[in-house]
């Protein structure tokens, strides 16, 4: 979201600064004649705990694609690669996008639409895995504390997904992630291969 861009700059591959100007509310133009590649850096405001925005805390970070990623205007149908550089004490970057090889922190999207429809959760969440229809499903929880029983929740989810599989006869995705943020607020937003849910842990 352009309103969350606090600063932005551009340079060539050698680090030489390039002129960048804003042409619309959510569009920038980089002056790059005779330049083969451009590096754009921007700083985002990430302190809005909703299912459609970004939140960075001391122990986790949630990134929604639409509020995070810029892309050249003519690249909507091109592949996009995202690499997450985690803090040293964080173990996981979790996303429904396929990983690049064995790299657990680099993901690839077939298009910009797929990229912005694939939220990313980073930190040390509790992760529970189950299979239905030969497809992996993950429950990824932040904030369980001593109150929320993640293993029991994953088993309940497995039963729900299995009933959907029985009803429809198909599991129409390669992998599915339930992001479960117990952050004392509420909301839910469904994506193609994942969903982001927010609630209080005391509602267990």
C-alpha positions, -999 to +999 in steps of 0.1 A: +000+000+000+016+032-011+006+051+020+029+028+040+060+036+019+081+058+043+111+061+020+123+049-014+155+051-034+169+036-066+204+028-079+221+008-106+239-025-101+271-006-091+253+014-064+252+047-083+221+066-073+193+070-099+166+097-099+132+084-088+100+104-088+064+098-079+040+099-109+009+087-091-003+078-056+011+043-060+036+045-089+072+057-092+094+063-122+131+056-122+153+075-146+174+046-159+184+052-195+214+031-205+211+011-173+208-027-175+195-034-140+179-013-113+179-018-075+149-002-057+149-001-019+120+011+002+111+012+038+076+002+049+054+011+079+046-023+095+026-017+127-010-023+118-023-056+132-050-067+107-054-095+082-047-072+053-017-052+065+018-058+079+029-062+115+065-066+127+070-075+164+100-085+185+091-122+181+072-125+147+064-107+115+034-110+092+036-097+056+007-095+033+017-093-003-006-065-014+007-042+013+044-052+008+056-058-027+063-034-055+068-047-091+074-031-125+041-022-142+046-047-171+056-077-149+022-089-137+025-122-155+062-128-148+077-150-121+087-132-088+112-145-064+112-135-027+141-142-003+135-136+034+165-126+056+155-138+091+169-124+124+194-149+138+170-161+166+141-167+142+138-201+126+109-200+101+096-181+071+063-198+063+044-192+030+021-212+007+044-204-023+067-231-034+103-229-022+133-226-045+150-260-042+160-268-006+162-231+004+136-227+032+137-189+030+133-183-008+100-186-025+088-183-061+055-170-074+043-176-110+028-141-112+024-109-093-012-119-085+000-152-069+027-132-050+003-107-034-022-136-025+004-154-004+010-140+031+043-147+048+047-154+086+082-152+101+094-160+136+093-191+158+057-202+155+042-235+166+037-256+135+014-286+132+012-307+101-015-332+088-024-347+055-057-350+038-061-362+002-023-366-001-019-329+005+000-313+033-018-289+056-002-267+082-015-250+113+009-222+121+003-205+154+017-174+171+009-166+207-005-199+221+011-194+255-002-219+280-038-214+270-043-225+234-040-262+226-024-262+191-023-300+187-060-303+195-068-275+171-049-292+143-068-324+149-101-305+147-090-289+115-080-322+100-116-335+106-131-304+090-108-307+059-114-344+057-152-338+056-147-312+028-127-338+010-154-364+014-181-340+002-162-326-029-140-356-037-110-335-044-084-313-026-078-285-051-045-272-039-009-285-036-006-274+001-026-253+025-016-232+055-038-220+083-021-189+099-035-187+134-024-154+151-035-152+187-029-115+190-060-102+210-077-088+179-101-104+153-104-110+116-100-136+089-089-134+052-089-163+028-063-167+001-059-193-027-037-217-007-038-202+028-059-182+053-050-157+079-070-158+112-067-135+142-084-139+175-077-138+213-061-169+228-088-167+255-114-177+230-099-212+228 
